[in-house]
Amino acid sequence: MGSDSSLNSSAARATAWRLFAGSLLNEGAVGFFFTLWPLYIASLGASPPEIGLVIGISGILRLLFLLPSSWLVDRASLRLLVAGMRGLAALGFLLCAAVREWWQLFPGLLAVNAGVIAFPALSTLIAGLGREGEERTRYFTLIYTVAPSIATIATPAAAGWLAERWGLRSTLIAAGLTTAAAALVFATVRIPPHATVTRGGGSYRELLAERPILLVAGLMVTTIGGMMLGWVLAPNYLQEVHGISLERIGWLGSIAALGSTLLSLGVSRIRWLGDPFHTLLIATAAVAGGFTLLLLGSDFRIFLVAYLLRGGFLVAWSAFYAVFGVVTREHLRSRVFALAEILGGLGTTVAPFVAGPLYKIDARLPLALGLGLSVLLVMATRIVHNIIVQRQSTAVPVR
């Protein structure tokens, strides 16, 4: 038995590291794409409300593709689903790079957002690698926080360098090629025989009937939406209000990734942060501090610190997957990870529609509202955590 357990653990670690490599490339592509994406849309002739429209519609497409994703996760090969959908996203980035007007972006965005079907499948696979809540949290932290943080230390700065020398279009080409490389890595993943991947059980109605899941779902959509509201047009704010160059804005994106990496290291080394709710508290508070510095600062060094604190955004988002992995029963996991993607997509969909008109009134308004919401969310996270702890103390913990 001990030998079997050791072999299973070794196989799980080998798979986790292969998924880590795929995530490293995949999230590196996001670093090329996301940091200067609003500026690329603007370069195609879009106004701030039109930028918000493009980003918001992209979020709607994401939601539409995520709705049937759990059905696919229950029936298709997880490995092929992840690899195939990321390959489709790579094609979408390249299509976006080829357009000449902002309204021509939508076919490419259709492919990019279809690619998100990969993530519920990836989350289901990661959850199956670990048998205990702490083990799952460690794998989710490795693949969904550490890998993206390391990748996006380099790629946003590289995106700024590319944009200054070959134009913003080159950042989309880089994102497409890097995503294609990630798809190839995911295609080579071997799923260990012991992996507890449970499929075909439960429904969204059953999922949302459980109060802990419902509370975490509400907290996730408001957290992602509130943070996105403040950050979505921050690059435009820095360029238009403070005259920051594209290359320097790219460096700021890398600084944000450094902040995510430092906080991720804290999650793995500081026992108190091993509880994903505690990680949420610290990450959300860090984002609130970043908003404050962007609003009050005028020196690039202040913006560096603001973006270091912005790293809490990625850490908070990934922490929700660990929370769901702990509070959800095994047969509902394929549904809950699809739900998590939908919630994140909903938050990122609504925020740009609100941020665009607010930015047109005053460029500081999205940041100010993001700050106010982040402060409220710190308090809400504490309340939800206390409710779930009290509930689990009077019942058998969900694992």
C-alpha positions in Angstrom: 0.0 0.0 0.0 2.8 2.4 0.9 4.5 1.7 -2.4 1.3 2.3 -4.4 0.7 5.5 -2.5 4.2 6.7 -3.3 3.8 5.9 -7.0 0.5 7.6 -7.1 2.0 10.7 -5.5 4.9 10.7 -7.9 2.5 10.4 -10.9 0.4 13.2 -9.6 3.4 15.5 -9.1 4.7 14.7 -12.6 1.3 15.6 -14.1 1.1 18.7 -12.0 4.4 19.9 -13.2 3.4 19.3 -16.9 0.2 21.3 -16.2 2.4 23.9 -14.6 4.5 24.2 -17.8 1.3 24.5 -19.9 -0.1 27.1 -17.6 3.2 29.0 -17.6 3.0 29.4 -21.4 -0.8 30.0 -21.5 -0.7 32.7 -18.9 2.5 34.2 -20.5 0.3 34.7 -23.5 -2.2 36.5 -21.4 0.6 38.8 -20.3 1.3 39.6 -23.9 -2.3 40.2 -24.6 -4.0 41.8 -21.6 -1.7 44.5 -20.4 -2.0 46.7 -23.6 -5.3 45.3 -24.9 -7.4 48.4 -24.2 -4.7 50.5 -26.0 -4.8 48.2 -29.0 -8.5 48.6 -29.3 -8.1 52.3 -29.0 -5.4 52.2 -31.8 -8.1 50.7 -34.1 -10.2 53.9 -33.6 -12.4 52.9 -30.6 -13.5 55.5 -28.1 -13.6 54.7 -24.3 -17.2 53.5 -24.4 -16.5 51.5 -27.5 -13.4 49.9 -25.7 -15.7 49.0 -22.9 -18.2 47.6 -25.4 -15.6 45.3 -27.0 -14.3 44.1 -23.7 -17.8 43.6 -22.4 -19.0 41.7 -25.4 -16.0 39.5 -25.1 -17.1 38.7 -21.6 -20.6 37.8 -22.8 -19.1 35.5 -25.4 -17.0 33.9 -22.6 -20.2 33.3 -20.6 -22.1 31.8 -23.5 -19.3 29.3 -24.2 -18.9 28.4 -20.5 -22.6 27.5 -20.0 -22.3 24.1 -21.8 -18.7 23.5 -20.7 -19.5 21.2 -17.8 -21.5 19.0 -20.3 -18.3 18.7 -22.4 -16.1 18.0 -19.3 -18.4 15.2 -18.4 -18.1 13.5 -21.8 -14.9 14.4 -23.6 -11.2 13.6 -22.9 -10.0 16.2 -20.5 -6.5 16.3 -22.1 -7.9 16.8 -25.6 -10.5 19.3 -24.5 -7.8 21.5 -22.8 -5.3 21.2 -25.7 -7.9 21.7 -28.4 -9.6 24.7 -26.9 -6.3 26.5 -26.2 -5.3 25.8 -29.8 -8.6 27.5 -30.9 -7.8 30.5 -28.7 -4.3 30.8 -30.3 -6.1 31.1 -33.7 -8.3 33.8 -32.3 -5.4 35.9 -31.1 -3.9 35.8 -34.6 -7.2 36.8 -36.2 -7.4 39.8 -33.8 -3.9 40.8 -34.9 -4.9 40.9 -38.5 -7.8 43.4 -38.3 -7.8 47.1 -39.3 -10.9 48.4 -37.5 -12.1 47.8 -34.0 -15.4 46.3 -35.0 -13.5 43.6 -37.0 -12.2 42.1 -33.7 -15.3 40.0 -33.0 -14.6 36.9 -35.2 -11.2 36.6 -33.4 -12.8 37.2 -30.0 -15.3 34.4 -30.8 -12.4 31.9 -31.1 -10.5 33.4 -28.1 -13.5 33.0 -25.8 -14.4 29.6 -27.1 -11.0 28.7 -25.8 -12.1 29.2 -22.2 -13.9 25.9 -22.3 -10.5 24.5 -21.5 -10.4 25.9 -18.0 -13.3 23.9 -16.3 -11.7 20.8 -17.7 -8.3 21.8 -16.4 -9.7 22.6 -12.9 -11.5 19.2 -12.8 -8.2 17.5 -13.7 -6.2 19.5 -11.0 -8.8 18.7 -8.3 -8.5 15.0 -9.2 -4.8 15.0 -8.5 -5.2 15.7 -4.8 -7.1 13.6 -2.3 -7.2 16.2 0.6 -8.2 19.8 0.7 -4.7 21.0 1.6 -3.2 19.0 -1.2 -5.7 20.4 -3.7 -5.0 23.9 -2.5 -1.3 23.3 -3.1 -1.9 22.1 -6.7 -4.2 24.9 -7.5 -1.8 27.4 -6.1 1.1 25.9 -8.1 -0.8 25.9 -11.5 -3.3 28.8 -11.1 -1.2 31.3 -9.1 2.6 30.5 -9.2 2.7 29.6 -12.9 0.8 32.7 -14.1 2.7 35.0 -11.7 6.1 33.8 -13.0 5.0 33.9 -16.6 3.6 37.4 -16.4 6.7 38.9 -14.8 8.4 38.8 -18.2 5.6 39.0 -20.8 3.9 42.3 -20.0 7.3 44.0 -20.1 8.1 42.2 -23.4 4.7 43.3 -24.7 5.6 46.9 -24.0 9.0 46.5 -25.7 7.3 44.8 -28.8 4.7 47.6 -28.9 7.3 50.4 -28.9 9.3 48.8 -31.7 6.8 46.9 -33.9 3.4 48.3 -32.9 0.6 47.0 -30.6 -0.4 44.4 -33.2 2.8 42.5 -32.5 1.6 41.8 -28.9 -1.4 39.8 -30.3 0.9 37.8 -32.6 3.1 36.9 -29.6 0.0 35.9 -27.6 -1.2 33.6 -30.4 2.1 31.9 -30.8 2.6 31.4 -27.0 -0.9 30.0 -26.6 -0.2 27.6 -29.4 2.9 26.4 -27.5 0.8 25.9 -24.4 -1.8 23.8 -26.4 1.1 21.5 -27.5 2.3 21.0 -23.9 -1.3 20.3 -22.7 -1.6 17.7 -25.5 1.3 15.7 -23.9 -0.2 15.5 -20.4 -0.7 12.0 -19.0 -3.6 11.6 -16.4 -2.5 9.3 -13.5 -4.8 6.2 -13.2 -5.5 7.1 -9.6 -6.8 10.6 -10.4 -10.3 10.9 -8.9 -12.0 12.7 -11.7 -15.7 12.4 -11.0 -18.1 13.2 -13.9 -21.7 13.2 -14.8 -23.2 14.0 -11.4 -25.2 16.8 -10.0 -26.6 20.0 -11.6 -26.3 23.7 -11.3 -29.5 23.8 -9.3 -28.2 21.3 -6.8 -24.9 23.2 -6.7 -26.6 26.6 -5.8 -28.9 24.9 -3.3 -25.8 24.5 -1.0 -25.4 27.7 1.0 -21.6 27.8 1.3 -21.3 27.5 -2.5 -24.0 30.2 -3.0 -22.1 32.6 -0.7 -18.8 32.0 -2.3 -20.3 32.4 -5.7 -21.8 35.8 -4.8 -18.5 36.9 -3.3 -16.5 35.8 -6.3 -18.6 37.6 -8.9 -18.5 40.9 -6.9 -14.8 40.6 -6.1 -13.8 40.0 -9.7 -16.2 42.6 -11.0 -15.2 45.2 -8.5 -11.5 44.8 -9.1 -11.9 44.6 -12.9 -13.9 47.8 -12.8 -10.9 49.7 -11.5 -8.2 48.1 -13.5 -9.7 47.6 -17.0 -8.9 51.2 -18.2 -5.9 51.8 -15.9 -3.5 51.6 -18.9 -5.5 54.3 -20.7 -5.5 56.4 -17.5 -1.7 56.2 -17.1 -1.1 57.0 -20.8 -3.6 59.9 -21.2 -3.5 61.5 -17.7 0.1 60.9 -16.7 1.8 60.5 -20.1 3.3 57.0 -19.3 4.8 55.3 -22.4 3.7 52.0 -23.7 7.0 50.4 -22.7 6.7 51.6 -19.1 3.0 50.4 -18.9 4.3 47.0 -20.0 6.8 47.1 -17.2 4.0 47.9 -14.8 2.2 44.7 -15.9 5.4 42.7 -15.0 5.5 44.4 -11.6 2.0 43.3 -11.0 3.1 39.7 -11.8 5.9 40.1 -9.3 3.4 41.1 -6.7 1.4 38.0 -7.5 4.5 35.8 -7.2 5.5 37.3 -3.8 2.0 36.8 -2.4 1.9 33.2 -3.9 5.2 32.4 -2.1 3.5 33.7 1.1 0.6 31.3 0.5 3.0 28.4 0.3 5.2 29.4 3.3 2.9 31.2 5.8 0.6 28.8 7.6 -2.1 31.4 8.1 -2.3 32.0 4.4 -2.9 28.3 3.8 -6.6 29.1 4.4 -7.8 30.4 1.0 -10.1 32.8 2.7 -7.2 34.5 4.4 -5.5 34.7 1.0 -8.6 36.4 -0.3 -8.5 39.0 2.6 -4.9 39.9 2.0 -5.2 40.0 -1.8 -8.3 42.2 -1.8 -6.7 44.6 0.6 -3.6 44.8 -1.5 -5.7 45.7 -4.6 -7.5 48.4 -2.6 -4.0 49.8 -1.7 -3.1 49.8 -5.4 -6.2 51.8 -6.4 -5.4 54.3 -3.7 -1.8 54.9 -5.0 -3.0 55.2 -8.6 -5.5 57.9 -7.6 -3.2 59.9 -5.3 0.2 59.3 -7.1 1.8 61.2 -9.9 5.3 59.7 -9.9 6.2 56.6 -11.8 7.7 55.1 -8.7 4.4 55.3 -6.9 2.8 53.5 -9.9 5.3 50.8 -9.5 4.1 50.1 -5.9 0.5 50.4 -7.0 1.0 47.7 -9.6 3.0 45.5 -7.2 -0.2 45.6 -5.0 -2.3 44.9 -8.1 -0.8 41.4 -8.0 -3.5 40.6 -5.5 -6.0 40.5 -8.3 -4.7 37.3 -9.8 -4.1 35.8 -6.4 -7.7 36.5 -5.3 -9.1 35.1 -8.5 -7.2 31.8 -8.2 -7.9 31.5 -4.5 -11.6 31.1 -5.3 -10.9 27.8 -7.1 -9.2 26.5 -3.9 -12.2 27.6 -1.9 -14.6 25.9 -4.2 -12.4 22.7 -4.2 -12.7 22.6 -0.4 -16.4 23.4 0.1 -17.8 21.4 -2.8 -18.7 17.7 -2.8 -16.7 15.6 -5.2 -19.6 14.7 -7.6 -20.3 18.4 -8.1 -16.8 19.5 -9.0 -17.1 19.6 -12.8 -20.1 21.8 -12.3 -18.5 24.1 -9.7 -15.4 24.8 -11.7 -17.5 25.7 -14.7 -19.6 27.9 -12.4 -16.3 29.6 -11.2 -15.4 30.4 -14.8 -18.9 31.7 -15.4 -18.7 33.9 -12.3 -15.3 35.3 -13.3 -16.6 35.9 -16.8 -19.7 37.7 -15.5 -17.6 40.0 -13.3 -15.2 40.8 -16.2 -18.2 41.3 -18.5 -20.2 43.8 -16.4 -17.2 45.9 -15.3 -16.1 47.2 -18.7 -19.6 48.3 -19.6 -19.6 50.4 -16.4 -16.0 51.6 -16.6 -16.2 53.0 -20.2 -18.9 55.6 -19.5 -17.5 56.5 -16.1 -14.1 57.0 -17.7 -15.6 59.4 -20.3 -17.0 61.5 -17.4 -13.8 61.5 -15.4 -10.8 59.2 -15.9 -10.5 58.7 -12.1 -14.0 57.5 -11.5 -13.5 53.7 -12.4 -10.5 53.7 -10.0 -12.4 55.4 -7.2 -15.4 53.1 -7.5 -13.0 50.1 -7.7 -11.4 51.3 -4.4 -14.7 51.7 -2.6 -15.9 48.2 -3.7 -12.6 46.6 -2.7 -12.8 48.0 0.8 -16.4 46.6 1.2 -15.3 43.3 -0.2 -12.6 42.9 2.4 -15.4 43.1 5.0 -17.7 40.8 3.0 -14.9 38.1 2.7 -14.5 38.1 6.5 -18.3 37.7 7.0 -18.6 34.8 4.4 -15.7 33.0 6.0 -17.2 33.2 9.5 -20.5 31.9 8.2 -18.9 28.9 6.5 -16.7 28.1 9.4 -19.7 28.2 11.8 -21.7 26.0 9.4 -19.0 23.4 9.0 -18.3 23.3 12.8 -21.9 21.9 13.2 -21.8 19.5 10.3 -19.4 17.0 8.6 -16.9 19.1 6.6 -17.4 19.0 2.9 -14.3 17.5 1.2 
